[in-house]
Amino acid sequence: MKIFLSFSVKTIKITSLFAFLFFYTIVFSQSETENEQLWIGYLTQSKISKNYSLWNDTHWVPDNFYIIRTGLTYHFDNKLKTTTTLGYALAWFYPMEGKETFKFEQRPWGQTTISHSSKSFNFFHRLRYEARFRSVIIANEKTSEYDFNFRFRYLFQAKLYFKNQPNSNRFYALVSDEIMFNSGDEITNGFRFDQNRIAIGLGYQTKNMTFQLAYMKQVILANTTDTHKVNHNLQFLVFHNFDFTKKQNP
């Protein structure tokens, strides 16, 4: 009975969370602009010792942005597979229509993740902090000045692994949602909703690689006005794990 009640409470919490996020996304869906985009990402984790690994990832959305991110990750010895990463990122944002100058961003960042499983499900949580130094562009020319603000991001992802599959090669379905908030002097009221990314898709996982294809709806609100837009993304991600601690055979 206790197990059933515990499972019911968890189910209600997860359902309520996604219902809230779905409603929040719908509220902002009547946008001034809507775009269809291709989103390609390559993410790696390279194990260099028992508790440390190197994080590297890059994402490209044609005519929107390109980002390179790197970091050092510490893996805690616990059941929740907790990790903490500190790193640095560089991003380039395509010029607005009629402009020619790319907007450059430097982004120190940090995150903590946990994951846990229940039967065929795997749940993943990520809390990320970003310090965003964004180049100031005046008269279509990049200056030496930067705007600055913080961004806080929370990602929840649930994977359902299909039954009767080997552990080394498995198909899965996924749903995820990431909500972001901006904070800083240039942000209205000092703290403001930035964007929401809700996704649904399929993936295939091998021993060292994962291939994931998803539809992601991205709702973005401007920093100082009520102007917002919706991006419909076809997202293809490749995850690649390396282990440099294994000894090479002679």
Residue pairs with C-beta under 8 A, 6 or more apart in sequence:
10 118
14 158
17 156
17 177
18 175
18 177
21 177
21 179
21 196
21 198
22 198
24 179
24 196
25 196
25 198
25 217
25 219
28 196
28 219
28 221
28 228
28 230
29 219
29 230
31 219
31 228
31 229
31 230
32 227
32 228
32 229
33 229
33 230
34 229
34 230
34 231
34 232
35 229
35 230
35 231
35 232
36 231
36 232
36 234
37 61
37 62
37 63
37 64
37 231
37 232
37 233
37 234
38 61
38 62
38 233
38 234
38 236
39 59
39 60
39 61
39 216
39 233
39 234
39 235
39 236
40 59
40 60
40 61
40 235
40 236
40 237
41 57
41 58
41 59
41 60
41 235
41 236
41 237
41 238
42 57
42 58
42 237
42 238
42 240
43 56
43 57
43 237
43 238
43 239
43 240
44 54
44 55
44 56
44 57
44 239
44 240
44 241
44 242
45 53
45 54
45 55
45 73
45 239
45 240
45 241
45 242
46 53
46 54
46 56
46 241
46 242
46 243
46 244
47 53
47 241
47 242
47 243
47 244
47 245
48 54
48 244
48 245
49 245
50 75
50 245
51 74
51 75
51 76
51 77
52 72
52 73
52 74
52 75
53 72
53 73
53 75
54 70
54 71
54 72
54 73
55 69
55 70
55 71
55 72
55 73
55 85
55 87
56 69
56 70
56 71
57 68
57 69
58 66
58 67
58 68
58 69
59 65
59 66
59 67
60 66
61 233
63 94
64 93
64 94
64 231
65 91
65 92
65 93
65 94
66 91
66 92
67 89
67 90
67 91
67 92
68 89
68 90
68 91
69 87
69 88
69 89
69 107
69 109
70 87
70 88
70 89
71 85
71 86
71 87
71 88
71 109
71 110
72 85
72 86
72 87
73 83
73 84
73 85
74 83
74 84
74 85
75 81
75 82
75 83
76 82
76 83
76 84
79 116
80 114
80 115
80 116
81 113
81 114
81 115
81 116
82 112
82 113
82 114
83 112
83 113
84 110
84 111
84 112
85 110
85 111
85 112
85 113
86 109
86 110
87 108
87 109
87 110
88 106
88 107
88 108
88 109
89 105
89 106
89 107
89 108
89 109
89 130
90 104
90 105
90 106
90 107
91 104
91 105
91 107
92 102
92 103
92 104
92 105
93 102
93 103
93 104
93 105
94 102
95 101
95 102
95 103
99 137
99 140
100 140
101 137
101 140
101 141
101 142
102 142
103 134
103 135
103 137
104 134
104 135
104 142
105 132
105 133
105 134
105 135
106 133
106 146
107 130
107 131
107 132
107 133
108 130
108 131
109 128
109 129
109 130
109 131
110 128
110 129
111 126
111 127
111 128
111 129
112 126
112 127
113 124
113 125
113 126
113 127
114 124
114 125
115 122
115 123
115 124
115 125
116 122
116 123
117 123
120 160
120 161
120 162
120 163
121 158
121 159
121 160
121 161
122 158
122 159
122 161
122 172
123 156
123 157
123 158
123 159
124 155
124 156
124 157
124 158
124 159
125 154
125 155
125 156
125 157
126 153
126 154
126 155
126 157
126 178
127 152
127 153
127 154
128 152
128 153
128 154
128 155
129 150
129 151
129 152
129 153
130 150
130 151
130 152
130 153
131 148
131 150
132 147
132 148
132 149
132 150
132 151
133 146
133 147
133 148
134 146
134 147
134 148
135 142
135 143
135 145
135 146
136 142
136 143
136 145
136 146
136 147
137 143
147 186
148 184
148 185
148 186
149 182
149 183
149 184
149 185
149 186
149 187
149 223
150 182
150 183
150 184
151 180
151 181
151 182
151 183
151 194
152 180
152 181
152 183
153 178
153 179
153 180
154 178
154 179
154 180
155 176
155 177
155 178
156 176
156 177
156 178
157 174
157 175
157 176
158 174
158 175
158 176
159 172
159 173
159 174
159 203
160 172
160 173
160 174
161 170
161 171
161 172
162 170
162 171
162 172
162 173
165 171
168 206
168 207
169 204
169 205
169 206
169 207
170 204
170 205
171 202
171 203
171 204
171 205
172 202
172 203
172 204
172 205
173 200
173 201
173 202
173 203
174 199
174 200
174 201
174 202
174 203
174 212
174 214
175 198
175 199
175 200
176 197
176 198
176 199
176 214
177 196
177 197
177 198
177 199
178 196
178 197
179 193
179 195
179 196
179 197
180 193
180 194
180 195
180 196
180 197
181 191
181 192
181 193
181 194
182 191
182 192
182 193
182 194
182 223
183 190
183 191
183 192
184 190
186 223
186 224
187 223
187 224
188 223
188 224
192 221
192 223
193 221
194 220
194 221
194 223
195 218
195 219
195 220
195 221
196 218
196 219
197 216
197 217
197 218
197 219
198 216
198 217
199 214
199 215
199 216
199 217
199 235
200 214
200 215
201 212
201 213
201 214
201 215
201 216
201 235
202 212
202 213
202 214
203 210
203 211
203 212
203 213
204 210
204 211
204 212
208 240
208 241
208 242
209 238
209 239
209 240
209 241
210 237
210 238
210 239
211 236
211 237
211 238
211 239
212 235
212 236
212 237
212 238
212 239
213 234
213 235
213 236
214 235
214 237
215 232
215 233
215 234
215 235
216 232
216 233
216 235
217 230
217 231
217 232
217 233
218 230
218 231
218 232
218 233
219 228
219 229
219 230
220 228
220 229
220 230
220 231
221 227
221 228
222 228
